[in-house]
Amino acid sequence: MILAFDVTGFFDNLDHGLLKRRLKSVLNVTSLSSDWHKVLRFVTRFHFVRLDVLQSHPVFGPRHKEKGLRRIASVKELKEASIAFEPNPEITKVLARGIPQGTPISASLSNLYMIDFDAAAASFCSKIGALYRRYSDDILVICKVEQAGAAEAEILRLIAAERLEIAAHKTEKTLFNKGVSTIRTSKAAQYLGFTFDESGAAIRESSLARQWRKMRRAIKRTRAVAMIKIAGGKSNKVHTKRLYRRFTFLKVNNGDSIRALRNFSSYGRRSAEAFDNKVKILSQIRRFENAALRELAELKKIWLPPPPATP
């Protein structure tokens, strides 16, 4: 049985008192130094700006819609525009919890918070011959069917001790029987972007669909821009190099070695190599690549012949 658990509002519910105690334990100190106090204070007592407020602002709204890496606004600009900085809403007189997800240290602090949970869950699973894994708020236990009830109960007990909750409606239980070759009637197990059933691992369909949408949007946008440039005499063809690099499997020579460009195709191929049965993933990736190549071939047909040479 494969048990997949999801923690409700993981980052929003990390208890500040527990986080501080775990940090002192790892650092092997009885009190934190001033620099660590500052780190914790700024991460736990954070402030934020509401996105809808920025979107409705006459200056910051248009910036938010822009493509590229330009920031929407600096702190100075926000203050000058009297944009409200709202405090962490999870800090009250009786409770203090929550850290933002976007800071460079957030992932490390969340793992620090779960360090005792991980040790206890891994120890329990080891005793019953089960496998335990956790990535952020996604918890996975693979155990014998007869141990599934005990494993679920223990995970719920341990997570409650961390002052967190499991999202019961998101808990998935998948019966996995490698000896059965019949077509699966229930949903395959899902974890970290992959599905797992008796025939092997595969990339999750929602992840694939997202890449197909990105590819088609990018090609549609490139075609539209090219047609405008061709009509205006600024170009005589569609430039597809960037699309090839983004949506097909390409290798580049960087001097000492030949490596694959880092994109969805190379990610899929690396994933296929990580599993014993790689046929399914390679089939998914090649289907995506072939579709991209067909679309690109159609784009390359759009070109304007050069004007005849002047006699």
Sequence and secondary structure as in RCSB ss.txt:
>XXXX:A:sequence
MILAFDVTGFFDNLDHGLLKRRLKSVLNVTSLSSDWHKVLRFVTRFHFVRLDVLQSHPVFGPRHKEKGLRRIASV
KELKEASIAFEPNPEITKVLARGIPQGTPISASLSNLYMIDFDAAAASFCSKIGALYRRYSDDILVICKVEQAGA
AEAEILRLIAAERLEIAAHKTEKTLFNKGVSTIRTSKAAQYLGFTFDESGAAIRESSLARQWRKMRRAIKRTRAV
AMIKIAGGKSNKVHTKRLYRRFTFLKVNNGDSIRALRNFSSYGRRSAEAFDNKVKILSQIRRFENAALRELAELK
KIWLPPPPATP
>XXXX:A:secstr
 EEEEEBTTTGGG BHHHHHHHHHHHHT SS  HHHHHHHHHHHS EE  HHHHHTSTTHHHHHH  SS  S  H
HHHHHTT   EE TTB SS BB   SSSTTHHHHHHHHTHHHHHHHHHHHHHTT EEEEETTEEEEE  GGGHHH
HHHHHHHHHHHTT  B GGG EEE   TT  S   S  EEETTEEEETTEEEE HHHHHHHHHHHHHHHHHHHHH
HHHHHHTTS SB   HHHHHHHS  EEE SS EEE SSHHHHHHHHHHHSS  HHHHHHHHHHHHHHHHHHHHHH
T B        
